[in-house]
């Protein structure tokens, strides 16, 4: 099965160099193809020998393992990317994954925080602690700018253009976008930088990174998740939230306030408008609740 190892290695390089995908995305695709590789061992076939029927058996095996439709869909997407690459490089002449159907995945509406809940999370911070000034700035930036957690931890001072009123964000595939920045974000980052960060011993190479840990190094994604989880537990929040919840809340509140969907797409850095359209479902739910609550015809006599 030596061809598998070579193809997977070349596929990873293709995703990294030519597609410019983030490490997490590359790792996910690599894992998806590795699952097919494991399956191919049982039927004794190389990658170029796999047929459409073989892939149908593979998908059936995933179903038997109890994997959710969403997980199956993600794996199928990875397999399609892999065979698309093999076809591009002329390792195969027919793509066996071309006719594979994606399992139907119900569109799950993401959890959204109210403005009151966001204020409660911020109020739960103990501002006598140095890291709370940093954490307040983190929450304000996540919510006010709609950043992904990876974009937040990689934010640099050279990306901040406060006088012009925006920040530069490096998103998926190293694509840049400009996001308007609120006065609250500028204020909290400035306080954190003036009173906490500039007094730290900063690790070499992280001098330009905005948010640092206690040891003066760049924060990890996991640390941001932990900060949010601890605050949610502290206020007894019943919703299951993550850093991404602030991004969803940012988009939903903009839409509820009348922002154009295309403008929200630009600020979120979505490549396709269809990704952003999930927030129209959220907005419709909001409108339904508003109508049921306030429309005179729904008033209880």
For each residue, the residues with C-beta under 8 A, 3 or more apart:
1: 4 5 37 40 41 46
2: 5 6
3: 6 7 46 47 48
4: 1 7 8 37 40 46 47
5: 1 2 8 9
6: 2 3 9 10
7: 3 4 10 11 47 82 86 91
8: 4 5 11 12 30 33 34 37 82
9: 5 6 12 13
10: 6 7 13 14 85 89
11: 7 8 14 15 29 30 33 81 82 85 86
12: 8 9 15 16 26 29 30
13: 9 10 16 17
14: 10 11 17 18 19 85
15: 11 12 18 19 21 25 26 29 81
16: 12 13 19 20 21 26
17: 13 14 20
18: 14 15
19: 14 15 16 173
20: 16 17 173 174
21: 15 16 25 26 29 172 173
22: 25 26 150 172 173
23: 26 27
24: 27 28 150
25: 15 21 22 28 29 172
26: 12 15 16 21 22 23 29 30
27: 23 24 30 31
28: 24 25 31 32 74 78
29: 11 12 15 21 25 26 32 33 78 81 82
30: 8 11 12 26 27 33 34
31: 27 28 34 35 78
32: 28 29 35 36 74 75 77 78 79 82
33: 8 11 29 30 36 37 78 79 82
34: 8 30 31 37 38
35: 31 32 38 39 58 62 75
36: 32 33 39 40 50 55 58 79 82
37: 1 4 8 33 34 40 41 47
38: 34 35 41 42
39: 35 36 42 43 57 58 61
40: 1 4 36 37 43 44 45 46 47 50 54
41: 1 37 38 44
42: 38 39
43: 39 40 54 57
44: 40 41
45: 40 49 50 54
46: 1 3 4 40 49 50
47: 3 4 7 37 40 50 82 86 91
48: 3 86 91 92
49: 45 46
50: 36 40 45 46 47 54 55 96
51: 54 55 96
52: 55 56 96 97 98 99 100
53: 56 57
54: 40 43 45 50 51 57 58 96
55: 36 50 51 52 58 59 79 96 97 100
56: 52 53 59 60 100
57: 39 43 53 54 60 61
58: 35 36 39 54 55 61 62 79
59: 55 56 62 63 72 76 100
60: 56 57 63 64
61: 39 57 58 64 65
62: 35 58 59 65 67 71 72 75
63: 59 60 66 67 72
64: 60 61
65: 61 62
66: 63
67: 62 63 71 72 75
68: 71 72
69: 72 73 103 104 105 106
70: 73 74 105
71: 62 67 68 74 75
72: 59 62 63 67 68 69 75 76 103
73: 69 70 76 77 102 103 105
74: 28 32 70 71 77 78
75: 32 35 62 67 71 72 78 79
76: 59 72 73 79 80 97 100 102 103
77: 32 73 74 80 81 102
78: 28 29 31 32 33 74 75 81 82
79: 32 33 36 55 58 75 76 82 83 97 100
80: 76 77 83 84 97 98 100
81: 11 15 29 77 78 84 85
82: 7 8 11 29 32 33 36 47 78 79 85 86 97
83: 79 80 86 87 92 95 96 97 98
84: 80 81 87 88 95 97
85: 10 11 14 81 82 88 89
86: 7 11 47 48 82 83 89 91 92 95
87: 83 84 90 91 92 93 94 95
88: 84 85
89: 10 85 86
90: 87 93
91: 7 47 48 86 87
92: 48 83 86 87 95 96
93: 87 90
94: 87 98
95: 83 84 86 87 92 98
96: 50 51 52 54 55 83 92
97: 52 55 76 79 80 82 83 84 100
98: 52 80 83 94 95
99: 52
100: 52 55 56 59 76 79 80 97
101:
102: 73 76 77 105
103: 69 72 73 76
104: 69
105: 69 70 73 102
106: 69
107: 278 281
108:
109: 278 281 282 285
110: 244 245 248 278 282
111: 239 240 241 245 248
112: 245 248 249 252 282
113: 117 118 121 239 241 245 246 249
114: 117 118
115: 118 119 253
116: 119 120
117: 113 114 120 121 237 239
118: 113 114 115 121 122 139 143 246 249
119: 115 116 122 123
120: 116 117 123 124 235 237
121: 113 117 118 124 125 139 228 231 232 235 237
122: 118 119 125 136 139 140
123: 119 120
124: 120 121 231 234 235
125: 121 122 132 135 136 231
126: 129 132
127: 132 133 136
128: 132
129: 126 132
130: 133 134 196
131: 134 135 196 214
132: 125 126 127 128 129 135 136
133: 127 130 136 137 188 191 192 195 196
134: 130 131 137 138 192 196 197 211 212
135: 125 131 132 138 139 227 231
136: 122 125 127 132 133 139 140 188 192
137: 133 134 140 141 185 188 189 191 192 211
138: 134 135 141 142 152 211 224 227
139: 118 121 122 135 136 142 143 228 231 246
140: 122 136 137 143 144 182 184 185 188 189
141: 137 138 144 145 147 152 155 185 188 189
142: 138 139 145 146 147 149 152 243 246 247 250
143: 118 139 140 146 246 249 250
144: 140 141 181 182 184 185 250
145: 141 142 167 169 179 181 182 185 250 267
146: 142 143 179 246 247 250 251 267 268
147: 141 142 151 152 155 169 179 247
148: 151 152 171 172 243 244 247 269
149: 142 152 153 221 224 225 242 243 244
150: 22 24 153 154 221
151: 147 148 154 155 169 170 171
152: 138 141 142 147 148 149 155 211 224 243
153: 149 150 209 211 218 219 220 221 224
154: 150 151 170 209 218
155: 141 147 151 152 159 160 167 169 209 210 211
156: 159 160 208 209 210
157: 160 208 209 210
158: 208
159: 155 156 167 168 169 170
160: 155 156 157 167 168 181 189 210
161: 164 165 166 167 168 181
162: 165 181 186
163:
164: 161
165: 161 162 180 181
166: 161 178 179 180 181
167: 145 155 159 160 161 178 179 181 185
168: 159 160 161 176 177 178
169: 145 147 151 155 159 176 177 178 179 269
170: 151 154 159 174 175 176
171: 148 151 174 175 176 177 269
172: 21 22 25 148 175 269 271
173: 19 20 21 22
174: 20 170 171
175: 170 171 172 269 271
176: 168 169 170 171
177: 168 169 171 266 267 269
178: 166 167 168 169
179: 145 146 147 166 167 169 267
180: 165 166 267
181: 144 145 160 161 162 165 166 167 185 186
182: 140 144 145 185 186
183: 186 187
184: 140 144 187 188
185: 137 140 141 144 145 167 181 182 188 189
186: 162 181 182 183 189 190
187: 183 184 190 191
188: 133 136 137 140 141 184 185 191 192
189: 137 140 141 160 185 186 192 193 210
190: 186 187 193 194
191: 133 137 187 188 194 195
192: 133 134 136 137 188 189 195 196 197
193: 189 190 196 197 198 210
194: 190 191 198
195: 133 191 192 199
196: 130 131 133 134 192 193 199 200
197: 134 192 193 200 202 210 212
198: 193 194
199: 195 196
200: 196 197 212 216
201: 216
202: 197 206 207 212 216
203: 206 215 216 217 218
204: 207
205:
206: 202 203 209 212 216 217 218
207: 202 204
208: 156 157 158
209: 153 154 155 156 157 206 212 218
210: 155 156 157 160 189 193 197
211: 134 137 138 152 153 155 218 219
212: 134 197 200 202 206 209 216 217 218 219
213: 216 217 218 219 220 223
214: 131
215: 203
216: 200 201 202 203 206 212 213
217: 203 206 212 213
218: 153 154 203 206 209 211 212 213
219: 153 211 212 213 223 224
220: 153 213 223 224
221: 149 150 153 224 225 243
222: 225 226
223: 213 219 220 226 227
224: 138 149 152 153 219 220 221 227 228 243
225: 149 221 222 228 229 242 243
226: 222 223 229 230
227: 135 138 223 224 230 231
228: 121 139 224 225 231 232 241 242 243 245
229: 225 226 232 233 241 242
230: 226 227 233 234
231: 121 124 125 135 139 227 228 234 235
232: 121 228 229 235 237 239 241
233: 229 230 236 237
234: 124 230 231
235: 120 121 124 231 232
236: 233
237: 117 120 121 232 233 241
238:
239: 111 113 117 232 245
240: 111
241: 111 113 228 229 232 237 245
242: 149 225 228 229 245
243: 142 148 149 152 221 224 225 228 246 247
244: 110 148 149 247 248
245: 110 111 112 113 228 239 241 242 248 249
246: 113 118 139 142 143 146 243 249 250
247: 142 146 147 148 243 244 250 251 268
248: 110 111 112 244 245 251 252 279 282
249: 112 113 118 143 245 246 252 253
250: 142 143 144 145 146 246 247 253 254
251: 146 247 248 254 255 264 267 268 276 279
252: 112 248 249 255 256 279 282 283 286
253: 115 249 250 256 257
254: 250 251 257 259 263 264 267
255: 251 252 258 259 261 264 279 280 282 283
256: 252 253 283 286
257: 253 254
258: 255
259: 254 255 263 264
260: 263 264
261: 255 264 265 273 276 277 279 280
262: 265 266 273
263: 254 259 260 266 267
264: 251 254 255 259 260 261 267 268 276 279
265: 261 262 268 270 273 275 276
266: 177 262 263 269
267: 145 146 177 179 180 251 254 263 264
268: 146 247 251 264 265 276
269: 148 169 171 172 175 177 266
270: 265 273 275 276
271: 172 175 275
272: 275 276
273: 261 262 265 270 276 277
274: 277
275: 265 270 271 272 278
276: 251 261 264 265 268 270 272 273 279
277: 261 273 274 280 281
278: 107 109 110 275 281 282
279: 248 251 252 255 261 264 276 282 283
280: 255 261 277 283 284
281: 107 109 277 278 284 285
282: 109 110 112 248 252 255 278 279 285 286
283: 252 255 256 279 280 286 287
284: 280 281 287 288
285: 109 281 282 288 289
286: 252 256 282 283 289 290
287: 283 284 290 291
288: 284 285 291 292
289: 285 286 292 293
290: 286 287 293 294
291: 287 288 294 295 298
292: 288 289 295 298
293: 289 290 298
294: 290 291 298
295: 291 292 298 299
296: 299
297:
298: 291 292 293 294 295
299: 295 296
300:
301:
